[in-house]
Structure formats: C-alpha cells, structure tokens
Amino acid sequence: MMTRRTLLGGAAALAAARFRLRAEPPDDPARQLERILARIRPPQFPERAFDITRYGAREGGKIQATNAIRDAIQACSAARGGRVVIPAGVFLTGAVHLVSNVNLHLEDGATLRFSQDPKDFLPVVFTRFEGTECMNYSPFIYALDQTNIAVTGNGTLDGGADADHWWRWKKNADRGPVPASSGNRALLAQGEKDVPVGQRIYGEGSELRPNFVQPYRCSNVLIEGVTVVNSPMWEINPVLCRNVTVRNLKINSHGPNNDGCDPECCSDVLIEGCEFDTGDDCIAIKSGRNRDGRRVNVPCENIVVRNCRMKDGHGGVSIGSEVSGGVRNVFMEHNNMDSPHLDRALRIKTNSRRGGELENFYFRNNTVGEVARGVIDIDFYYEEGPGGPFKPNLRNVVVENVTSTRSRYALYLRGYPDAKISGVRVAHCVFNRVADPDVIENVAGIELIDDLRNGKPMSLK
C-alpha cells in the first residue's frame, strides 16, 4: 500500500535524497572533475546467482515471467544480495522492481521483453512524467529508495513499443487541440496548483507513457552493458539519485520522446562508453519542470559524459528543457557525434517558464562530424519562449578543442535582452563546411580564441 512515508520517504529521508551538495568553488575545472570522478564508485555485489528459471520462468516470450523475476529478486535480497540472472532466451515480463543489493544481470543471448499491455505496469507508483511528479504506470525497471542496485550484462532490454503500442499515445496527444482533461495537460495544471503528488493519480486511461529504467531516490546505481530498444519514451532516467554509473550501453530506439539517458536532479553521474541512436536527445540533463520543479528544487550537478558515440537524435548532449531546479558542473569530453539526423552537438534549451540556474558547462575535446543545425546551440526561446516570470540564468559555458565537419551553424546563441547568456568561451575550435552565419543574440562576455570557421578566423561582428 502506498503510504505517506512511502511517497515522501519521511522528512529525513527526503532531505537526504535531495543530496544538496555545496556548489564546487570556482577553481580549476580539471581539479573539480577529478574530485567528481573520485566520488563515483559502482556498487559491488556478492557472487551469489539466482537464475529466474529456478523460480518458474519459461523461455520463449509467450508466458510471463513477472512473478518468477519478482520471486528471484526477493530471494536474492533475503540472501543479502547477488545477481538475478536472465539466461539466454526470450523472457516476457511486466514491471520489474529492484531492491537494495540486487543486480539484474542479462547473460549473452538474453532478451527481457516487456509486455505491450499497459495493465502489466499497474498499480501506479510514485514517478515523474516529463519532469512533473505523479502517480503513474510503473517504469519498466523501477526502484524507489534503494541502495546498491544494478542492471548489467550483454543482453537486450526490449520495451516492445511501436506504432500500435505506447507510441500511439503520443500521436493521440498531438492530434488537434489537446483537451485540458488529457493526461499531460491535466498533470501540468496540477503541478502549477501544488496539488499533492498523492492526488495526481494517472495510469489507466491517462495515456501517460512510462519511462524504461528509472531508479528514484536511489544511491550507488550501475547500468552497464545492455542493449536497449523500443522504449515508450525516456530510456534511462535516474531521478534524485546519487553516485550513478551508466556505462557501455547501446541504445537504439526511435520513438517519440525517446531520449537515451536523462539524469534528473541527480548528483555525481558518470555516463561513458555508450552508443546512442535515438528519436530525441541522446543525453538530456534535467531537474524538473516549471512550478513542480521549483517545488522540489534539487539541481542536477556533477555530471561527466565521456567517450560516448552519438548518432541520430535532437541533441548529442542537451541541458534541458526541464531545468527549473538548475543544472551545474557538467563535463563533456572525448565524445563523437556524427549523423545527418543529429540536429545539434551541445544543446542548452529552456524558456521563461522553466527558468533555471545554469552554470559551468565544459564541452571539450569532442569530435563532431555532421549535424543538421548548430554545433553549439543555446536557446532561451524553446517552446513557450519569453514573457514568463522565470528567466533563465546561464553562465560559464566553455567550448574547447572541438572540431566539426559540417553544420548549418557553428554557434546559435539566443538569450533575452533582459536575461543575457553570460560567459561563453570558444577556444581552439575548427568548424568546417558551415552553411549559415552564426546567430548570436543577447550574449554577454563571449570570447573567441584561435577558432576557425570555414578555414578563416572567427570574429564577432
């Protein structure tokens, strides 16, 4: 039963879960990065193994293994931790809920295929939909208030989403005028009115799609090695978590809102060695939406993205658009971003309703092949744009040693006249085959140092 303690975790637990670290002092970014990486340590698990076939799971993808997986997780937990093993073969399941000290491990040749029946992800759980807290369908793999959890192995997580399952709900929402009673509109209205989260009940009939993998208020999280396909929407979405490692994933999912990895209100997150081929942002760093994000008021901070490959997507690394709680200290290094269907390399997107305190973004030593729009894209005019009461505050964006092969813009930077983008440094970069002139509006303190655009030194006009 969902109690107030389960929902809120108690005042002390909630305070701990917010992980309000002091902002790092403004010193050498290399030292700052070193300190962040020193704090990130993947969890370790005992060698005990709990094969789901021992608990009644049957291979073939026809008979649900939900209960067998649940029983194996409970047995693993009772034994004080280990691996719950998905062996080679196809296993059909509904929602999987992880608990402390359990590693869900997919062996070579294993596919965990999730049901296409939304009822298999009920009852509702405490979650988020696009940055607003609510009670909704369970994410496919979910954990709440747990410590030392993992999803690992070389197998495949198949969400089963397609034009007729899950993705259709997005198309329904996009058709014509959206009624105020529709799931997303109604939830946003409740967030604006501070309706208690326990009363924001969705699930059946709401058509709010669940996320794929969502640890919520967890610490010491590892997601490693697996391939993720056919997700309803955001694939990897840790929320209010601390010490998160996302490593060596292959994500290929081209549905609507199919972001690859979205850390939200988290601290100390490492995303490395992953391959993204997505229907939306490859990586999007978030901290809650509008009034509800400001109510929770927890930034996403101390994030490292390195040695990843970004193919299709709206942005290689995006900050936003749900950033009302703020984002700071993001290091993006040694990534490769290249596709005619990748819109931007670095993207920062917000507006005057989402706002956000945004600072210290380091985009360094990245290789960009072809992108369809801007290599560096900062836009305060996203969706609702200007005119609202919560202007973004963006400062200290450093772009160094970046090369690009082809793009429409090298720089596309649009702040507000009364809320300028502050402190952009572009140094030792080479932008080739750029089609259109840069767009630079309402930017204070921009520096261009030894940069080339189409073979000529860049300058501010």
C-alpha positions as CSV (number, residue, x, y, z in Angstrom):
1,M,0.0,0.0,0.0
2,M,1.2,3.5,-0.8
3,T,1.7,5.3,2.4
4,R,2.7,8.9,3.1
5,R,6.1,7.5,4.2
6,T,6.5,5.5,1.0
7,L,5.6,8.5,-1.1
8,L,7.7,11.1,0.7
9,G,10.2,8.9,2.4
10,G,9.8,10.8,5.6
11,A,11.2,14.3,6.2
12,A,14.7,13.0,7.0
13,A,14.8,10.6,4.1
14,L,13.6,13.2,1.6
15,A,16.2,15.6,2.9
16,A,18.9,13.0,2.4
17,A,17.6,12.0,-1.0
18,R,17.9,15.6,-2.3
19,F,21.7,15.4,-1.9
20,R,22.2,19.1,-1.7
21,L,25.9,19.3,-2.1
22,R,27.6,22.6,-1.8
23,A,28.4,24.1,-5.1
24,E,32.0,23.5,-6.0
25,P,34.3,26.5,-5.6
26,P,35.2,28.2,-8.8
27,D,38.7,26.7,-9.2
28,D,40.5,24.8,-11.9
29,P,37.9,22.6,-13.8
30,A,40.5,19.8,-14.0
31,R,40.6,19.6,-10.2
32,Q,36.9,19.8,-10.0
33,L,36.5,16.9,-12.5
34,E,39.0,14.8,-10.5
35,R,37.0,15.3,-7.3
36,I,33.7,14.3,-9.0
37,L,35.2,11.2,-10.5
38,A,36.8,10.2,-7.2
39,R,33.3,10.1,-5.6
40,I,31.7,7.9,-8.3
41,R,32.1,4.3,-7.5
42,P,30.0,1.5,-9.0
43,P,28.3,-0.9,-6.4
44,Q,29.7,-4.3,-5.8
45,F,27.6,-7.5,-5.4
46,P,28.2,-10.9,-3.9
47,E,28.9,-13.8,-6.3
48,R,25.5,-15.4,-5.4
49,A,23.4,-16.1,-8.5
50,F,19.6,-16.5,-8.7
51,D,18.6,-17.8,-12.1
52,I,15.0,-16.9,-12.9
53,T,14.3,-20.3,-14.4
54,R,14.7,-21.8,-11.0
55,Y,11.7,-19.7,-9.9
56,G,9.4,-20.8,-12.8
57,A,10.4,-18.5,-15.7
58,R,10.0,-20.2,-19.1
59,E,11.9,-19.1,-22.2
60,G,10.1,-18.3,-25.5
61,G,8.5,-14.9,-24.9
62,K,4.9,-16.3,-24.6
63,I,4.4,-16.9,-20.9
64,Q,5.0,-14.1,-18.5
65,A,8.0,-14.4,-16.2
66,T,7.0,-11.4,-14.0
67,N,6.3,-13.5,-10.9
68,A,9.4,-15.6,-11.3
69,I,11.6,-12.5,-11.6
70,R,9.9,-10.9,-8.5
71,D,10.5,-14.1,-6.5
72,A,14.1,-14.3,-7.6
73,I,14.7,-10.7,-6.6
74,Q,13.1,-11.4,-3.2
75,A,15.3,-14.5,-2.7
76,C,18.4,-12.5,-3.7
77,S,17.5,-9.7,-1.3
78,A,16.8,-12.2,1.6
79,A,20.3,-13.7,1.0
80,R,21.8,-10.2,1.3
81,G,22.4,-9.6,-2.3
82,G,23.8,-11.0,-5.5
83,R,22.8,-11.4,-9.2
84,V,19.3,-12.2,-10.5
85,V,20.2,-13.9,-13.8
86,I,18.2,-13.7,-17.0
87,P,19.7,-16.6,-19.0
88,A,19.9,-16.9,-22.8
89,G,16.5,-16.8,-24.5
90,V,13.5,-14.5,-24.7
91,F,11.5,-13.9,-21.5
92,L,8.3,-11.9,-21.3
93,T,7.6,-9.7,-18.3
94,G,5.7,-6.8,-16.8
95,A,7.2,-4.3,-14.4
96,V,10.4,-5.3,-12.6
97,H,11.0,-3.6,-9.3
98,L,14.6,-3.8,-8.0
99,V,15.6,-3.7,-4.3
100,S,18.8,-3.0,-2.5
101,N,21.9,-5.1,-3.2
102,V,20.3,-6.7,-6.3
103,N,22.0,-6.8,-9.7
104,L,19.6,-7.7,-12.6
105,H,22.0,-9.4,-15.0
106,L,21.3,-10.4,-18.6
107,E,23.6,-13.1,-19.9
108,D,24.8,-13.3,-23.5
109,G,21.8,-14.0,-25.8
110,A,19.2,-13.0,-23.2
111,T,16.3,-10.8,-24.1
112,L,14.0,-9.4,-21.5
113,R,10.9,-8.4,-23.5
114,F,8.4,-6.2,-21.8
115,S,4.6,-6.6,-22.2
116,Q,2.7,-4.4,-24.6
117,D,-0.3,-4.5,-22.2
118,P,-0.3,-1.3,-20.1
119,K,-2.2,-3.2,-17.3
120,D,1.0,-5.1,-16.6
121,F,2.6,-1.9,-15.3
122,L,-0.1,-1.3,-12.6
123,P,-0.6,-0.5,-9.8
124,V,0.6,3.1,-10.2
125,V,3.9,4.1,-8.5
126,F,5.5,7.4,-7.4
127,T,7.3,8.6,-10.6
128,R,7.6,11.5,-13.0
129,F,6.3,12.3,-16.4
130,E,8.5,14.8,-18.3
131,G,9.7,16.3,-15.1
132,T,6.5,16.5,-13.1
133,E,5.9,14.2,-10.1
134,C,2.8,12.0,-10.2
135,M,1.4,8.5,-9.6
136,N,1.5,6.7,-12.9
137,Y,2.3,3.4,-14.6
138,S,5.4,1.8,-13.2
139,P,8.5,2.3,-15.3
140,F,9.5,-1.0,-16.8
141,I,12.5,-1.3,-14.4
142,Y,11.9,0.7,-11.3
143,A,13.4,1.2,-7.8
144,L,12.4,3.6,-5.1
145,D,14.6,4.5,-2.1
146,Q,17.1,1.6,-2.7
147,T,20.9,1.4,-2.3
148,N,23.3,-0.7,-4.4
149,I,21.3,-1.7,-7.5
150,A,22.3,-2.6,-11.0
151,V,21.2,-3.7,-14.4
152,T,24.2,-5.3,-16.2
153,G,25.2,-7.9,-18.9
154,N,25.3,-8.2,-22.6
155,G,21.6,-9.0,-23.2
156,T,18.8,-6.9,-24.5
157,L,16.0,-4.9,-22.9
158,D,13.2,-4.8,-25.4
159,G,10.4,-2.4,-24.5
160,G,8.0,-3.6,-27.2
161,A,7.0,-0.1,-28.2
162,D,5.9,0.5,-31.7
163,A,3.3,2.5,-33.7
164,D,0.5,0.5,-32.2
165,H,1.8,0.2,-28.6
166,W,2.8,3.1,-26.4
167,W,4.0,5.4,-29.2
168,R,0.4,5.8,-30.4
169,W,-0.4,7.6,-27.2
170,K,2.0,10.4,-28.1
171,K,0.3,10.7,-31.5
172,N,-3.1,10.8,-29.9
173,A,-1.9,13.7,-27.7
174,D,-0.6,15.6,-30.7
175,R,-3.7,15.4,-32.8
176,G,-5.5,18.7,-32.9
177,P,-6.5,20.7,-29.8
178,V,-5.5,18.9,-26.6
179,P,-8.3,18.9,-24.1
180,A,-7.5,20.2,-20.6
181,S,-8.5,16.8,-19.2
182,S,-5.8,14.9,-21.2
183,G,-3.1,13.3,-19.1
184,N,-0.2,15.6,-19.8
185,R,-2.2,18.9,-19.7
186,A,-4.0,17.8,-16.5
187,L,-0.8,16.9,-14.8
188,L,0.9,20.2,-15.7
189,A,-2.1,22.0,-14.3
190,Q,-1.9,20.1,-11.1
191,G,1.8,20.9,-10.8
192,E,1.0,24.6,-11.2
193,K,-1.6,24.4,-8.4
194,D,0.6,22.4,-6.0
195,V,-1.9,19.6,-5.9
196,P,-0.3,17.0,-3.5
197,V,1.5,14.3,-5.5
198,G,-0.5,11.5,-3.9
199,Q,-3.6,13.0,-5.6
200,R,-2.1,13.2,-9.1
201,I,-3.2,9.7,-10.0
202,Y,-2.9,8.6,-13.6
203,G,-2.2,5.2,-15.0
204,E,-5.1,3.5,-16.8
205,G,-6.9,5.8,-19.2
206,S,-4.4,8.6,-18.9
207,E,-2.1,7.7,-21.8
208,L,1.0,8.9,-20.0
209,R,3.8,6.7,-21.2
210,P,6.2,5.2,-18.6
211,N,9.9,5.6,-18.7
212,F,12.0,2.4,-19.3
213,V,14.6,2.3,-16.5
214,Q,14.0,4.7,-13.6
215,P,15.8,4.4,-10.2
216,Y,14.1,7.0,-8.0
217,R,15.8,8.4,-4.8
218,C,18.5,5.7,-5.0
219,S,22.2,5.7,-4.3
220,N,25.0,3.6,-5.8
221,V,23.4,2.7,-9.1
222,L,25.1,0.9,-12.0
223,I,23.6,0.4,-15.5
224,E,26.1,-1.3,-17.7
225,G,26.5,-3.3,-21.0
226,V,22.9,-3.9,-22.0
227,T,21.3,-3.0,-25.3
228,V,18.0,-1.0,-25.0
229,V,15.4,-1.0,-27.8
230,N,11.8,0.1,-28.4
231,S,11.2,2.2,-25.4
232,P,7.8,4.0,-24.7
233,M,9.8,7.3,-24.0
234,W,12.9,8.2,-22.0
235,E,15.2,5.1,-21.8
236,I,17.5,5.6,-18.7
237,N,16.1,8.2,-16.2
238,P,17.7,8.2,-12.8
239,V,15.8,10.7,-10.6
240,L,17.1,12.2,-7.3
241,C,19.9,9.7,-7.3
242,R,23.5,9.9,-6.1
243,N,26.6,8.0,-7.4
244,V,25.3,6.7,-10.7
245,T,27.4,4.9,-13.4
246,V,25.9,4.4,-16.9
247,R,28.5,2.5,-19.0
248,N,28.8,0.8,-22.3
249,L,25.2,0.8,-23.2
250,K,23.8,0.5,-26.8
251,I,20.6,2.4,-27.1
252,N,18.6,2.2,-30.4
253,S,15.1,3.5,-30.1
254,H,13.5,6.0,-32.5
255,G,10.0,6.6,-31.0
256,P,8.7,9.9,-29.7
257,N,10.5,11.4,-26.7
258,N,12.9,8.6,-26.9
259,D,15.8,10.3,-25.0
260,G,18.7,7.9,-24.4
261,C,19.9,8.9,-20.9
262,D,18.2,11.6,-18.8
263,P,19.7,12.1,-15.3
264,E,17.3,14.3,-13.4
265,C,18.0,16.1,-10.1
266,C,21.0,13.7,-9.6
267,S,24.5,14.3,-8.3
268,D,27.7,12.5,-9.2
269,V,26.8,10.8,-12.5
270,L,29.2,9.2,-15.0
271,I,28.0,8.3,-18.5
272,E,30.7,6.7,-20.5
273,G,31.4,4.4,-23.5
274,C,27.7,4.4,-24.6
275,E,26.3,4.4,-28.1
276,F,23.1,6.4,-28.7
277,D,20.8,6.2,-31.7
278,T,17.6,7.8,-30.6
279,G,14.4,9.6,-31.6
280,D,15.0,12.5,-29.3
281,D,18.1,13.8,-27.3
282,C,20.9,11.3,-26.9
283,I,21.6,12.6,-23.4
284,A,19.4,15.2,-21.7
285,I,20.3,16.6,-18.2
286,K,17.2,17.7,-16.3
287,S,15.9,19.0,-12.9
288,G,12.1,19.2,-13.0
289,R,9.6,21.3,-14.9
290,N,8.1,24.7,-14.0
291,R,6.5,25.2,-10.6
292,D,6.8,21.5,-9.7
293,G,10.5,21.5,-10.4
294,R,10.9,24.6,-8.3
295,R,8.9,23.0,-5.5
296,V,11.3,20.0,-5.4
297,N,14.1,22.4,-6.0
298,V,17.1,20.0,-6.5
299,P,19.7,20.7,-9.1
300,C,21.3,18.1,-11.4
301,E,25.0,18.5,-10.7
302,N,28.4,17.0,-11.2
303,I,27.8,15.1,-14.4
304,V,30.5,13.6,-16.6
305,V,29.8,12.4,-20.2
306,R,32.9,10.9,-21.9
307,N,33.9,8.5,-24.7
308,C,30.3,8.2,-26.0
309,R,29.1,8.0,-29.6
310,M,26.0,9.9,-30.6
311,K,24.3,9.1,-33.9
312,D,20.7,10.2,-34.6
313,G,18.9,12.5,-32.1
314,H,17.8,16.0,-31.4
315,G,21.0,16.8,-29.4
316,G,24.2,14.9,-28.6
317,V,24.2,16.3,-25.1
318,S,21.3,18.6,-24.1
319,I,20.8,20.6,-20.9
320,G,17.0,20.8,-20.6
321,S,14.4,21.5,-21.3
322,E,13.1,20.7,-17.8
323,V,15.7,22.6,-15.8
324,S,13.7,24.5,-13.2
325,G,15.7,23.1,-10.4
326,G,19.0,24.1,-12.0
327,V,22.0,22.3,-13.6
328,R,25.7,22.8,-12.8
329,N,29.1,21.3,-13.3
330,V,28.7,19.2,-16.5
331,F,31.8,17.9,-18.2
332,M,31.5,16.5,-21.8
333,E,34.8,15.2,-23.2
334,H,36.1,12.9,-25.9
335,N,32.7,12.1,-27.4
336,N,32.0,11.5,-31.1
337,M,28.8,13.0,-32.6
338,D,28.0,12.4,-36.2
339,S,24.8,11.9,-38.2
340,P,22.8,13.9,-40.8
341,H,19.9,13.1,-38.4
342,L,21.6,14.5,-35.4
343,D,20.4,18.1,-35.0
344,R,22.9,19.6,-32.6
345,A,26.1,18.6,-30.7
346,L,25.7,20.7,-27.5
347,R,22.2,22.0,-26.8
348,I,21.0,24.1,-23.9
349,K,17.2,24.7,-24.1
350,T,14.9,26.5,-21.6
351,N,12.5,29.4,-21.5
352,S,10.9,32.0,-19.2
353,R,8.5,29.5,-17.6
354,R,11.1,26.8,-16.9
355,G,13.9,29.2,-16.0
356,G,16.8,27.6,-14.1
357,E,20.2,28.5,-12.6
358,L,22.6,27.0,-15.1
359,E,26.3,27.2,-14.8
360,N,29.7,25.6,-15.5
361,F,29.4,23.5,-18.7
362,Y,32.6,22.2,-20.2
363,F,32.4,20.8,-23.8
364,R,36.0,19.9,-24.6
365,N,37.9,17.6,-26.9
366,N,34.9,16.4,-28.8
367,T,34.7,15.4,-32.4
368,V,31.6,16.4,-34.3
369,G,31.1,15.1,-37.8
370,E,27.9,16.2,-39.5
371,V,25.0,17.8,-37.6
372,A,21.8,19.2,-39.2
373,R,21.7,22.5,-37.2
374,G,24.1,24.1,-34.8
375,V,27.3,22.6,-33.3
376,I,26.7,24.8,-30.2
377,D,23.0,25.7,-29.7
378,I,21.8,27.7,-26.7
379,D,18.2,28.8,-27.0
380,F,16.0,30.6,-24.4
381,Y,13.1,30.7,-26.9
382,Y,12.4,26.9,-26.6
383,E,8.6,26.2,-26.7
384,E,6.9,28.9,-24.5
385,G,9.8,31.3,-25.1
386,P,9.9,34.7,-23.4
387,G,7.3,36.6,-21.5
388,G,7.1,34.4,-18.4
389,P,8.3,35.3,-14.9
390,F,11.2,32.9,-14.5
391,K,14.1,34.0,-16.7
392,P,17.0,31.6,-17.1
393,N,20.4,32.5,-15.6
394,L,23.1,30.9,-17.7
395,R,26.8,31.4,-17.1
396,N,30.2,29.9,-17.9
397,V,30.0,27.8,-21.0
398,V,33.4,26.6,-22.2
399,V,33.9,25.0,-25.6
400,E,37.5,23.9,-26.3
401,N,39.3,21.8,-28.9
402,V,36.1,20.9,-30.8
403,T,36.2,20.1,-34.5
404,S,33.2,19.7,-36.7
405,T,32.9,18.6,-40.4
406,R,29.5,20.0,-41.5
407,S,26.7,22.0,-39.9
408,R,24.2,24.8,-40.6
409,Y,25.6,26.9,-37.8
410,A,28.8,26.9,-35.8
411,L,27.2,28.9,-33.0
412,Y,23.4,29.5,-32.4
413,L,23.1,31.5,-29.2
414,R,19.9,33.3,-28.3
415,G,19.4,34.9,-24.9
416,Y,16.9,37.5,-23.8
417,P,17.5,41.3,-23.8
418,D,16.8,41.3,-20.0
419,A,18.4,37.9,-19.3
420,K,21.6,37.5,-21.4
421,I,23.7,34.4,-21.8
422,S,26.8,35.1,-19.7
423,G,30.4,34.0,-20.2
424,V,30.8,31.9,-23.3
425,R,34.3,30.9,-24.2
426,V,35.1,29.2,-27.5
427,A,38.8,28.3,-27.9
428,H,40.9,26.3,-30.4
429,C,37.9,25.0,-32.3
430,V,37.6,24.3,-36.0
431,F,34.2,24.4,-37.7
432,N,34.2,23.2,-41.3
433,R,31.5,23.5,-44.1
434,V,29.3,25.8,-42.1
435,A,26.3,26.9,-44.3
436,D,24.9,30.0,-42.5
437,P,26.4,32.8,-40.4
438,D,26.4,32.4,-36.6
439,V,23.4,33.6,-34.7
440,I,24.5,35.5,-31.5
441,E,21.7,37.4,-29.7
442,N,21.9,38.8,-26.2
443,V,25.2,37.2,-25.2
444,A,27.4,39.0,-22.7
445,G,31.1,38.3,-22.4
446,I,31.7,35.9,-25.4
447,E,35.3,35.1,-26.2
448,L,36.6,33.5,-29.4
449,I,40.2,32.3,-29.2
450,D,42.1,30.9,-32.2
451,D,38.9,29.5,-33.8
452,L,38.4,28.7,-37.5
453,R,35.2,28.8,-39.4
454,N,35.4,27.5,-43.0
455,G,39.1,28.0,-42.9
456,K,39.0,31.6,-41.7
457,P,39.5,33.1,-38.2
458,M,36.2,33.6,-36.4
459,S,35.3,37.0,-35.2
460,L,32.4,38.8,-33.6
461,K,30.6,41.3,-35.9
